[in-house]
Amino acid sequence: MANEVKYTEDNIQTLEWNEHIRRRAGMYIGRLGNGDNPSDGIYVLLKEIVDNSIDEFTMGFGKTISINVEGRQVTVRDYGRGIPLNSVVDVTSKLNTGGKFDDEAFQKSVGLNGVGTKAVNALSDDFYVESFRDGESSFAHYSRGVLIESGRRATKEKNGTLTRFTADRDMFGENVEYRMEYVEPLVKNYAYLKRGLSLNLNGTVYKSDNGLLDLINDSMSEEPLYPPIHLEGKDIEIVLTHGNSYGENILSFVNGQNTRDGGTHLAAFREAIVKTLKEFFKKDYAPEDIRQGIVGAISIQIQEPHFESQTKIKLGSTYMWEKNVKKDGQTVQDTGPTIRSFVNDFIKTNLDNYLHIHKDIAPVMQEKIASSEKERKEISGIQKKTKERNKRTNVYNKKLRDCKIHYNDKLAKGRQDETELTSIFITEGDSASGTITKVRNAENQAVFSLRGKPINCYKESRKRVAENEELNLLIAALGVEDDMDNLRYNNIIVATDADDDGMHIRMLVLTFFLKYYPDLVRRGHVHILQTPLFRVRNKKEIRYCYSPEEKEQAIRKLGKGVEITRFKGLGEISSDEFVNFIGEDMRLDIVKLSDEESIAELLEFYMGDNTIDRQNFIRQNLKSEEELEDINI
């Protein structure tokens, strides 16, 4: 009989607001992380503070925001109205307290729940805020949400708010720091979305005169097939063009917030483009043909947006606005038009008019759609034959060890939300796939085993790639044959050996994704599994090291006479050890692709003809096997 677990009043706890945030940080900022990944929580901290300043500008106050980022410290100074002086402590340390609940003081803002600044405060080992109003200021100084000092004083500073915080190493790790490669695009997007606003980041000023049109022109890595179409209306702005690359590259924003994972407005945009163009050309084109190679952006302004999490990267709102109003003495909910109908109506009217006026663009657009249709039908036929052949030979089931969340290639009924937890490991050979399969979490981790090296897709025709059995099976396993939205796994993890062959296979798989499914990379789904290169141990302790530097540190820590093992393949790592490397703390390197980077140039450099430039790059960056194994005890 199981031991009885007592549950009494002694088990009930009431946490202080800051302690709750620190214990449940994921509820407020998503993942933690040290800044190596653009999804790490420290960038949410930065956004929460800047969003407050953006909301001031949106309301017509303050045309300049100064942002200084150094290491793990951020300072933001705006010239808006400033926090009401008597409320500085309350709005920075009392949950669900703030000005965003008042529709008159803030309209179409990003901050809504009275939580953001408090989360930054609680997760910073040093947090300082000072509000300047009409010759007087009010300040508050905290450490991890605990008030150290507050007060009032006279000032000659212009009205506005100064906020300075330092991300807490206890929460984010000893090596936590902001990477400017992630901060700069974030600040640039603010400028594109808020015309007339100047953002000074570490001395560099970002400002846009043409909004989303500047964003697309500045970020396109290839020549568009026709000049971008720029349409604006009340509470909506869109840009649209086509290129020759595969996939879709559509950015979406709500009230100046970059909704990286889209939401109702992006779905409406994609639907409206298809519907409008089908009606304009009077042809029943497939949606995927119309959207193939599309490059665009949509920005909408709505009242009190509802996001699917505190990190605000996916819009969940149905209506342009919702509010409670008094009617016949009762409180009833009043709603505006649905986001879907609002976006559809705007695009249907304005895009149709644009194409009738600019008659030179429509033929180019239609030729691109027709070309995509022809290629898709040809490829679809080849893939269908390959799929049928594989079903007959039962190859598919042998290569994919699926996770329990999935059944018969579909998400189990009622468990769609769990797809965010799923991962698929792409491995090479039976040994590695067998090891991972044995120790994985079968509930949400799948394994796909490659046989040998995939073909180099860079210079191969789409038809030749479609005939490749390995890649066809991989795409079928991922579920993205027809639409990216059918992706069955949130994390695609390339898990290859840390040797020459493993690196080559890794490059071939990434080349395939970058050329034909770049959205998988742009949306942050593709990762590289980091497994230890060395095991250093003595009789009392074992340390796994992911670099020669970590190995040297372990040797110094454990002393002389240690045993050192160099892992060259995943199959060499025992199952008992491997389970530690693919659990909750597994090390993943996200495959990053900024909007400014040219996929064609990247692939030409790494996978094209062997050039002097590439040879020099390899010589400068590649560690030899001798260097890796040099122990220097």
N, C-alpha and C positions, 0 to 999 in steps of 0.2 A: 504494500500500500504506500502511495506517495506521501512524503512528509507534508504535514499540514502547514500551509503558509498563513501566518496571522495577518489580518488586515484590520487595523484599528485606527483611532483618531491620531495616533502617533505617526501614521503613514501619510497623513494629509499635510501638504506643504503649501504655503503661500509665498511666491517669489516676488521680490522687488522687480520693477519694470525692466531695469537694466540687466538683472540676472536672468530674467526670462529670455531676453534677446540674446544674451551670450550663450545660454544653454541651447536655444533653439534658433540659432542664427540662420539656418536654412529657410525658415519660414519668412524671413525678412529680406535676405539678400541672395538666396539661392546657395550655390556652392561657395566654399571659402577660397582656398587656393592662395598662392603667393604672388600672383600677378603674371605668371607665365602664360596663362590662358585668357583670351578676351572675355570669357564667361565668368572669370573669377570675381568674387564678391567685392573686392576692393574697387572695381570699376563701377559697381552699383553705388558704393559710398560716394564716389566722386559725382556721379550723376544725380544722386539725391540732392546734393547741395547746389549743383549748377542748375538743376530743374527749378529750384526755388527762385533763383535769379532770373531764369528764363520766364517764369510766370509773372514776375514783376514787369519785364519788358513787354510781355503780351498785353498787360493791362495799361501800357502806355507810359511806364516809368523806368528811366535808366536805359541809355542807348549803348552803354559800354559795360562789359564784364571782364575783370582781370582774373586770370587763373594762373597760379604758380604751382608747379609740380616738381618736387625734388625728392628722390628716394621714395619713402613711404609717406611723406608729408604733402598735404594739399592746402593751399590758401585760395579762397575765392572772395573777391570784393565786387559787389554790385553797387549801382547808384540809383536804386529804386526808392521806395517809400521808407524802407527800414522797418524792422519789427516794432510794433508798439512797445514803448520802453518798459511799461509795467508788466509786459508778458514775455520778456526774453527768457526767463528761467522756465516758465510754464511750457512754452512751445518747444523747448529743447529737452525737457525732461519729464513731461507728462504725456503718456500715450493717449491717442485720440483727441489731442488738443492742437488746434491750429486754425489758420484763417481760411483754409480751403473749403471749409464746410459752408461758408457764406458765399452764395452765388453772386452777390453784388460786389464783394471785395475781390473775388477771383472768378473769372469766367474762362471756360475751356482750358483749364490748367492741367498739368500732369500730376502734381501732388494732390492726393485726395483724402487719404486716410489718417492724417495726423501721425504718421509712423516714421517716415523716412529719416528726418533729422535726428529723431531719437535713436534710431538704429545706428546711425553714424556715430553719435555720441557714445553709446554703450560699447561699440566695437573699436573705439579709439583709446589708446592709452593717454592721449592728450587731446582735448577738445576745447576750443575757445571760440566764442561768438560775441560780437559787439555790434549793436545797432546804433546808427547815428540819425538823429532827428532834430532839426531846427536848433543846432547849437548845443545839444546835450546828447550824451550817449549812455547806454546801459550795456553792461558786459556780464558774462558768466564764463567761468573756467572750470572744467571737469576733468576727471581721470576715470575712464571706464564707466562713465555715467554717474559718478559720485561728484557732487558739487564741492569744489575747493574754495571758490571765492566768487562773489558777485558784487555789483555796485553800480553807482551812477557817477557821472562827472561831466564837466563842461568840455566842449570840443569845438574845433574849427573845421572839422572834417565835413565834407559834403554828405547829404543824406544817403542812406543805403545800409548795407549789412556786410560785415566782414566775418568770415568763418574760416577757421584754421583747425585742421585735425591731422592726427598721426595714427595710421592704421596699427592696431595692437599686434605685436609679434606673438603674443600668447595665443591669439586666435588665428592669425594668418601665416605663422611660421617665421623663423629667424631671418630667412632670406627675402621677406616680402618687400616688394618695391613696384612702383608703377613703371610700365613699359610705354615709352612715348609712341611706339608703333601702334598701340591701341588707343592711347589718349588722343592723338592728333586727329584720326578719323572721326572720333566722337565729337570733338570740338568743331571740326569742319562741317559736320552734318547740322549742328546747331546753327551755324552761319547760313547754310543753304536754306534752312527752313524758316529762319527769322530774318528776312530782308531788312536792312537798316540797322541791324545789331552788329556791333564790333566786339569780337572776342579776342582778348590779348592773352595768348598762351606762352608763358616764359619769354615774353618779348616779341613774339611773332603775332601779327594781327590777322585775323580771319574775318572776312566780310564778303557778302554776296549781293549782287545787284539784280540777278535774274533767277534766284530761287532754285527750284529743282532742275531747271534747264542747265544752270552752271554745274550742278551736281553730276548730271549725266555726261555733259561735255568733258568735265574734268576727269571723270572716272572711267570713261570708255577706253578699253585697251585695244580696240580695233576700229577701223573706219566703218561708220554706220552705212547701211544700204541707202538711206535717205535721211535728210536733216531731221533731227528729233522733233516730234510734234509736241508742242507745249500748250496746254489748255488750263485755264484758271477760271474759277467761279467762287462764289461765296462759300467759304468753308471747305473748298476742295481745290487741289492742284495736281495735275498729272503730266508726265512726260512719257513718250512712247517712240521707239524706233526698233529696227531689226538689224542684226548682224549675221555673219556667217557661222558663228560658233554654235555648238549644240546647247540644248537646255534653255532655261529661262533665267534671267537675272533681273528680278524686280524687287526694288527696295520699297518699304512701306513705313509710314510714319503717322502718328496720332498726336495732335497737339505738340508737335516738335519732338515727340518720343520715337526713337527708332525701334519699331516693332519687328525685331529680327525674325521671329517665328510667325509673322503675319497675323492672321485672324480674320474677322468678318469683313473688314475693309479690303484686304488683299484678295480674299475669295470673290468678293463682289467685283473687283477690278478685273480679275482674270475672266470671270463669267461675262462681264459687260463687253470686253474687247471681242470675245468670240461671237457673241450675239450680234453686235453691231456690224462686224466685218462680214459675217455670213449674210446678213440682210443687205448690206451695201453691194456685195459682189453677186448676190442672188445665187449663191452656191452653198451646198450643205457640207462645208469643210469640217473635218474633224478638229476638235479643240486643240489637240496636240500639234497639228500642222500649223494652225494659226499662231500658236505661242512658241513654236520652235525658233530659237535664236532671238527671242524678244528681249529687249533691254528697256527698262522703264522704271518709273517710281510713281507712287501715289502718296499724297499727304492730305489728311482731313482734319478738321477741327470739330470736336463734338463736346457737348456739355456732360461733365461727370462721366468720363469713360470708365468702363469696367474691364480690368485686365485679369488674365487668368492666374496671376501671381503677383506678389509684391515687386518682383523684378521688372514687371511691365513690358515684357517682350512679345506678348501675344494678346491682341484685342479680343475681348469676349462680348462686347456690347452688341445689342441687336438694334437699338434705336439711336438716332442722332442726339436725342436728349430725352431724359426721363425726369420727372419731378412730381412731387406731391402738391396738389392745389386744393383749395377750399371750394366746394361746390354744394350749394343748398345746405350749408352748415356741416357738411361732411368732408373728410379728407379723402380725395381720390387721386389715382395716379394718372398723370397726363403725359403722353409720349409724342414725340415728333415722328417723322417718317423713318422707316427702317433704313439702316445703312445700305442694305442691298438695293432698295429701290432708289435711294438718293444717288448712289454711285452709278447705277444702271441708267437712270434718267439723264444724268449729266453727260455721261460718255455717249449714250445713244444720240443725243441732240448735237453735242459739240464736235465729236469725232466725225460724225456723218457730214456735218456742215463743212468741216475742215477738208475732208477728202473731196467734196464737190467743188470747193474753191481751188484747192491745190491739186489740179488734175494730173500733174506730173508725178505725184507720189503714189497714187493708187495703183498704177501698172507695176511699179517696182515692188510694192507690197504684195500684190497678187502673184507675181512671178516667184517671190520667195515662198509663199504659202504653197503654190503648186509644186515647186521643187521639193519642199519638205514632204508633201503628200506622196509624190512619186517614189521618193527614197523610202519613206515609211512602209509603203505597201510592198515594195520589193524586199525590204529587210524582214518585214513581218512574215512573209511567206517562207523565207529561209529559216527564221526562228521557229516557226510553227512545225516545219518538217523536222528540225533538230529536236524539238521538244517531244514530238510524237515518238521519234526513234529512241530517245532517252527513256521515255515512259515504258516502252516495250522491253528495253534491256534493264530497267530498274536501276539505271545509273544514278538518278537523282537522289534516291533514298540512301545510296551508299556514300554519297559525297556530303550530304547535309545531315548533321545530327541536330535536329531542331530543338527549341526549348518548349516547355510545357504550356506557355502562354499561347502558343500558336497551335492550331489544329487544322489539318487539311488545307494548308496555304492561306488560312483566314484567321483573323483574331477571334478567339473564343467569344461567344456572345456575352455582352455585359462586361468585357474586360479590356475594351479599347484603350482606356486610360492607362493601362499597364504597359503599353508599348513604349512609353518613355523610359521604362526600366530595362528594356531589352538590349542585348548586344549580340553581335555575331563575330566570331574570330575567323579570319581567313588565314589558313595555315598551309604549309607546304609539306606534302608527304604524310604517310601513315603514322610514322613514329610521333611527330609533333602533335598531329591531330588526335592521336590516341591518348597522349598524355593529358592534353587540355580537356578532352571529352571526359576522361576519368575523374578529374577534380573540379570541373566547372560547376556552377550553380545551374542545374538542369531546368530550374523554374524559369529563368530569364536569360540564360546564356546559350547560344547556339554555336556550332562549329561547322565550317565549310572547308573541305580539304581539296587543295589544288594538286593536280598531278603534273609534276614538272613545271617548266617555265611557260607562262602565257606568252602569246605573240606580242611583239612590239607594235602597238596600235598606232604609233605616231605617223608612220608613213604608209600604213596599210589602208586599203579602201574600206568603207563602211560595210560593203558586201562581204569582203574577206573576213572582217572581224565577226560579222553575224554568223558566219559558217563555223566559227571556232566553238567547239563543244564546251570547253572549260568556262569561257566567259559567258556563254549563253546560260549555262547552269547557274553561274553566280548571279546573274541578273534576275533569273527566275526565283532564286532563293531570296533575293532582296525584295522582290515584288515590284520593281520599278520599270517593268517592261513598257507599260502604257502611261503611267503618271507617277511623278515623284511623290504625290500625296499618299500613294499606296505603300510607301516604304515600311517594311515590317520590323525593322530594328532601328532604334535610335542611335546606337553606336556601332559603327563598322570598324573593326579593329584588325589591322594587318599585323599578323604575328609570324614573323619569319626569323630564321636563324641570324645570329650576329656574325656572319661570315660573308665572303664575297658573293656566293650564290644567293644567300638570303637577301643581301642588299639589292642584288640585281632583280630578284623576283619582286621585292618591295617596289622598286622603281617601275617595273612593268605593270603592276596592279594600279599604282597611282597614275601612271600615264593613261590607262584605260578610263579611270574615273574622271581625270581632268579633261580628257578630250570629249568623251561622250556623255558623261554625267557630272558636269562641273557643279551643279547645284548641290550634290551630295557634299562637296568640299565647302562651297560657299556657306552652306547652312550649318557647318560645324559637325557633320556626322562622321567624318573619316578621321581615324586615329592610328597611331603607331604604338604597338605594345612595347614597352621597355622592360626587358628582362635582364637580370644581373649578368655582368661579364665575368665576375669573380666571386668565389666563396673563400672567405678568410676565417680560419677558426683555430682555436686552441682547445684545450680539454674542457674549458668552462663556458666558452661563448662562441657563437657563430655570427658572422657579419656578411651580408650580401652587398656587393659593390657594383655600381652601375657605370663606373668610369675608373680610369687609372688613378685619378685624384682621390676618389673615395677608397680605393684599395690601399693607397699609401697612408691615408688617415687611419684605416682599420689596422694596418700593420703596426703603426706607432702606438695605437691604443692597446692592442693585444700583446705587444712585445715580441721578442725574438722567438724563433722556434715554431712559428705558426705554420699551418698547412694551407697552401693556396691552390685553388682549383680554378682553371680557366674554362668557362662554359663556351663552347663553340656552336652548339646546336640546342634547340629546345628539347630534343629527345634525350639529351644527356642529363637533363635535370630530372631528378626523381619526382614521382607524383606527390610524395609527402612534402617535398620542398616547393613544387610548382603551385600548389594550392595557395601559398602565401603571396604569389605574384599576380593573381587574377581575381583577388577579392575586392573588398571595398576600397582598399588603399592601393590598388594597382596603379602603376605609373603609366600614364598615357600622354603621348605627344600629339596634340591636335595638328592636323594638316591644315595650314593656314593659307588662304588666298584672299588678298584684299581686292577690292573692286578696281583698283588702279593697275593691278598686275595683269600682264598679257599672258594668257595661257599659251598662245602660239609661240611667243618668245621663250617662255620657260621650257616648253617641250623641245624647241629647236636647240636650245643650249644643252639640255641634259640628255636628250634622246635622239638628236639629229646626228649629222656627220661629225666625226671626231675632229675638233678644231684645236688650234693652239691655245685659244682662250680657255677651253674646257680642260686641256691638259695642265695648264698652269693652275687652274682652280683646284684640280685634284691633287696636284703636288703640294699646294699650300694648305689643304684642309684634311687630307687623308692620313690617318695614323697607320703605320705599318703594323703587321702582326707582332714584329719584334718589339715595337714600342709598347704595345698593349701587354705583352708578357714580361717586359722588363720589370723585375720585382724591386730592385734597389732596397733590400732589407738593411 
